[in-house]
Amino acid sequence: MCTVTFIKHKDGFSLTSNRDEQASRPTLAPQVFKELDQQLVYPKDRKAGGTWIASSNQNISVCLLNGAFKKHQRQLPYNRSRGQVLKERFLYDSNQKFIQDVNLENVEPFTLLMIDHNDSIDFMELVWDGVKKYTKNIDTSMHHIWASATLYNKTQRQNRRDWFDVFLGQNKAIKPQDTINFHTGSYTKDKANDMMMQRDQDLKTTSVSQININTKFRNFIYKDLETSKNYQLNLNTLCQTV
């Protein structure tokens, strides 16, 4: 939930997320969950019951980053987790309707990336700073990168953009695996702020998740970096079981 990239392909896109979290926080590998009157695929945060990235058989994919524009002071208790808010997006027919109606009072600041990819790609970003909603449409003809403001300051986020620009310059025809390689690469001797970060024995990059949507295949790839296990779920099958 802490570094996310969007790669636009000729016939679709890849949405890839590094989760920087306490390794001791219990997590379930992605699976199909039948809830909210549909089928969702996501890795589950067992502590709060939510997730940081998910895709549905309604052709919606959503990804969460903690924080808004800058690091904030926590004001506990909050009324629900940000990972639960992510799942609420699947209750709505459109990104715009969700943004308009969702009640975020007493929810910790976050950034939510929402892609409706049913017929065309409608990509919107919602930033909640604890007081106000900020929204914008994301240009899907371009590649993008985000990093969590709760873990990375302005300079560190710029470093990630610089690494991303180098990656794009070196890879003209980007494949999904190329993007995973970028997310699992090393770009600085400062391990506390590298792409795969580690700040103590517990706070580190624990997994990489990737949603691939194109005309040939749709899948959810998950790399559990703690157990070295890889998972791949076929979203084409999911979409056929509406």
C-alpha positions, 0 to 999 in steps of 0.5 A: 500500500506504499508504492504503486505504479500504473503501466498503460499497455496497448490493450490494457494496464498493470496496477502494481503495489508494494505493501510496506507494513509490519511483517508480524501483521497477519495477512491472508494470500489473495483469494475469491471472496463472495461479498457485497453481492459480487466476487472480489479478489484480494489479499486480506488484512486479518487484523482489520478485515480490509485490504489494500488492493482488490479487483472484482467481477464487475470490472473494477480495480481499487488500490489504497495508499496510506496518507494524503499529501503529507505525513499526519498525526494519528487521532485514534480511535477511527470509526473504520479502517481505510482497507474497509473503505476501499471495499465500500467502492464496490457497492457503487455503480461508478467512481463518481457516485462513490466519491459523492456519497461515501461518508469519510468522517473520522476516517484516517487520511488515505489516497484511493486509486479507482479504475472502472475498466468495464468498456473503457478505462475510467481512472479516478484518484480520491485523496482524503486528508481527514477533512476534505475530499480531493479528486482528479481524473488520471490520464490513462494514456500515461504511466504513473507512480505514487508513494505513501506520504506516511512513510516517504517525505517529499524528497523520497517520493521524488526519488521514486519518480526518478527511478521510475523515469529511468525504468521507463526509459530502459523499457519501451515495451513493458511487460508485467514481469518487468514492472514486478522487477522494478518493484523488487529492485534496489536503487539506493544504499539507504535500505530504509527508503529503497524500493524494497524498504526495511527500517527495522526487523519488522517494518519492511516491504512484505509483498508485491501485488499486481492486477493485469487487465488486457484483451488476452488475459486478466490475472492477479499476481501476488508475491509474498516476500516473507514466505517466498511464495507466489500466487496467480489467480485467473480473473477471466474465470472470475469475470465469467461467473457474474 
